[in-house]
Amino acid sequence: MRWGQVAVFTRKFRRKHCVAGAGEWPFRALNAGWLRQTGVWSFTIYLCHFGVIIALGSWQMMVAAAAISVSYAAAVAWLVERPMMRWRRLWAR
C-alpha cells in the first residue's frame, strides 16, 4: 500500500467512523462525564506526575502516584485554573 492510498483510507475511515458514527457506542463511552473531566485535567496531570513520582521515591508507587497526580490536578483546576478563566473573561471586557 502506498502513502497516497493510506491517506485516502484514513480520510475515509475518519469520515465514516468519527464524524458520521459519533452516536455509536465507542464515542458515547468517550463522552462520559468523568472521562471528559479527565481530559480537562490531563495537561496538569502531565505536568505534575513526574514530580509526584520523584517525591514518592520509587517507581513501585505508581498507583499512589496516579491517585496523587489526579487529585493534585483536580485541586489546581478548581483553585487556580477556574478563577483565572473568570478573571480572563473580566479583563477581556
Secondary structure by P-SEA (a helix, b strand, c coil): ccaaaaaaaaaaaaaaccccccccaaaaaaacaaaaaaaaaaaaaaacaaaaaaaaccccaaaaaaaaaaaaaaaaaaccaaaaaaaaaaaac
